[in-house]
Amino acid sequence: MMATHEFDLVCIGSGPAGQRAAVQAAKLGKRVAVVEKRRIIGGVCLGTGTIPSKTFREAVLSSVEHNHVSGRNPTQRISVRPTADQLLTLVEQVVRREVEVLEDQLWRNDIELMQGEASFTDPHTLVVASEAGARTITSAAILIAVGTVPTPPPGVAVDGEVVLSSDDLLQLKRLPRTMVVVGAGVIGIEYASMFATLGLEVTLIDKRTRLLDFLDWEIVEELMHQMRARHVTFRLGEAVERIEIMDGPPRHAAILLESGKRIVSDLVLFSVGRVGATDRLNLPAAGLAADERGRLKVDRQFRTAVPHIFAAGDVIGYPSLAATSAEQGRLAACQMFNVQCNPMADHFPIGIYAIPEVSMVGAPEHVLTEKKIPYETGVARYREIARGQILGDESGLVKLLFHREDRRLLGVHAIGTGATELIHIGQAVLGLNGGLDYFLNTVFNYPTLAECYKVAALNAFNKLSM
């Protein structure tokens, strides 16, 4: 790296990818800066996405339990709904504390934090514009980690009151009674399930006829079953033709579908995907171009077409998870400064923080079937596990997939209380190339949900012994 530049690394964006890359480079003794255009650091992950939405979920569950209703029982409904302010108080507290943690981490590692919007003037030079003015900086290496923004709804503006994107949802002033969610991806499913748990009438609209097709289909069916029990109406294979805003009081929306259906709702959450937030970076000045969805193409080392410019996180597309973004940022920093490192493990977990939680690691059944890999399943249901009874969750389940010939673990799929925590046991066994014998021979604490692994393994063993 050339010593003539002001910095060795500048990270554009302070989300998981930018933050982790900056810390890794600082640990190597490099001069590092992070540029963040938002008023708080942490990117979408901390500002409007991962942390706020998951904290909101916990506030919802706490609220229903305060009403003496189990959030794990989809047939029960609360009698007194909380206000939006009551639900969002916890979100504000958690975000504030996390911002303090991140700022302290950057300060302890001598990383300079610049508030402002960055844009390229040449491949090594950035202008950081803020209310205080503009500053020009140069860097030997640059990491683009700007994340994504919601795809705007067609033909109608997001007004923060009747029509919202997922980035605006946690600015709600009042809870509606009815809600339409357009787009049944991860974000749409999560919020639809949360608001349904609060007793709202929720309608979920999506062009696709099968939801979350990367998940195990049995798990998806169970998720939809539990959401229907909370009075979520699914309109699959349907597309929105237009949205009309109707004057109140209160104002509301009429959603007209291409099939001719008309749905009236207090609130519309538009959640049909996200695009890379690259439009204001002036990428051509750096010799780069984004694709039609604002995303950047990188190689296995997270290097763009310009050798000293890297990209990581949601801006490069799949898997677009906070955990994988952080690891991508760390690995990119190692590549920049020629530090030997192993590539990111193939078996990373996916967590969906709906109510109930869903998580997976490894292959689902339909993928193994397509690849003609012989497998056997082992299933444990929470109602068979003492801990499930204690928690009042009788609908959760854990499914293990084993190779029929060598009994290696191929995949783990879970739905229910603690699924996103429970999945890590399976992740470790997958990473160590373990299998059925490990689960048969190991001992788990009792009573815990981890006992599901033993019960599911015994279920698979019985099938393989036939």
Buried (B, 14 or more C-beta within 10 A) or exposed (E): BEEEBBBBBBBBBBBBBBBBBBBBBBEBEBBBBBBBBBEBBBBBBBBBBBBBBBBBBBBBBBBBEEBEBBBBBBEBBBEEBBEBEBBBEBBEEBBEEBBEEBBEBBEEBEBBBBBBBBBBEEBBBBBBBEEEEEBEBBBBBBBBBBBBBBBBBEEBEBEEBBBBBBBBBBEBEEBBBBBBBBBBBBBBBBBBBBBBBBBBBBBBBBBEEEBBEEBBBBBBEBBBEBBEBBBBBBBBEBEBBEBEBEEEEEBBBBBBBEEEEEBEBBBBBBBBEBBBBBEEBBBEBBEBEBEEEBBBEBEEBBBBEBEBBBBBBBBBBEBBBBBBBBBBBBBBBBBBBEBEEEEBEEBBBBBBBBBBBBBBBBBBBBBBEEEEBEBBBBBBBBEBBEBBEEBEBBBBBBBBBBBBEEBBBBBBBBBBBBBBBBBEBBBEBBBEEBBBEBBBEBEBEEBBBBBBBBBBBBBBBEBBEE
